[in-house]
Amino acid sequence: MYCLFEATEISREVMCNTGALREIPLKAIPVTVEQLSLTKNYFPIVKSDAFGGLRALRKLSLDGNNITTIKPFAFRGLPRLRDLSIQHTPLATVASFAFAGLQNVSQILLAHNKILRIEGYAFAGAVNIRLIHLADNPTVTIETNAFSSLSNVDRLILPSGIRAIEPDAFYGLETVGYLKLSFMDLASLAPYTFRGLTHVKLLSLQESDLGIIRAGAFDGLVHVELLNILNNKIDAIQELNITQANRIRVLRIQGNHLLETPDSGAIVLEGIETLHVNSNYFPCGCHIHTLLDSPLANGTYTSHGGTSGDFLSKNYCISPLEVNGLPMSAIDLYSIGRCLEQVTRENLEASNSARSSVWRGRTRSWQHWTGDGTGSSSTGTDSSRSSHTGSTNGHTHASHDGRPLLTAVSSAVRYLLSSPLPSVLLGMCFKYFSIKIS
């Protein structure tokens, strides 16, 4: 083991680097140490209370080790520790309570590891952390309550390639100066992704595949100075609901590619002081009228410059192919008809109305034939009586007297042929004869 103890009255700095250590040599480290470097060794586990008793320790570096596991409360009992660095290791999981109890640590450097998961309550009780650096990790999942109780974080730097952010992942992260989420590959932005995240100076979602923005994704996000949604691919917006309760001062939606136009009413933007919507690519097909009726373009909020035409002149078409890349202001909006499903819906409504009229007509014909319709029945009777009174020839009398009956029979036949009744009657007849035969 190679350990260098600085020659002072009391050893304040200890370096055990490249010493092929298989475990942390706690008994060999003086309790007076303030800076401890155990880099490029071979110990795979940092046990619970691994540094217990080193109450004067202010700076600890464990870079370049073979660390795969950090046990809960591994750093408990270090009241003066300010800086902790664990980088360039094969660590794959930041386990629950791994960094719990670090009451006065101001920064934790966890970059350049193999971290795939950040479990819930990993930093529980570490209330004074100002910086957490997680860049250059292949992180896949951020679990619920992963950053719980981090109440004074100034910068939270997360890795690229995140594939799942569970609901309430940032719950308890009360004050954040800067939170950047970039190069993510999400199936969706789930409900309550940002719930519990409060007093944020900058929240930026950028250069990512956000998948579908689900209903409630931003519910519970409160007090944001600037929310950026920049240069993302967005498959669809199920709901983008930002209200007075979110207290978002500035919203910038810029450089995104949206593959589907949101449904009517899917976007609600309220209580925002400034809205910038520019350099985005939207579908310019028959759903464009829905987009133009949404708060993104309806004039309630204006883009930078404040003119009502900004939305069309500063955003572009992504589809159809023939208008791809053109400014939205360059297309003839009035020549684009409403979508087929809207036309189909209108036609169905008209068809239902027509069927209702036909049914009423059939009902009247049936009433006429059976004599239930008072008006038509009396008219037919009066007519036949008049014909009978005015006739002197027996043949003529018979002819005129038979017309109402022929008319009634004809109406009844037409009614039966146009209704399901014949098939029912035939079925009953077949059933009756089959019973008789058997």
Disulfide bonds with the S-S distance in Angstrom:
Cys3-Cys16 1.87
Cys284-Cys317 2.07
Cys286-Cys339 1.77
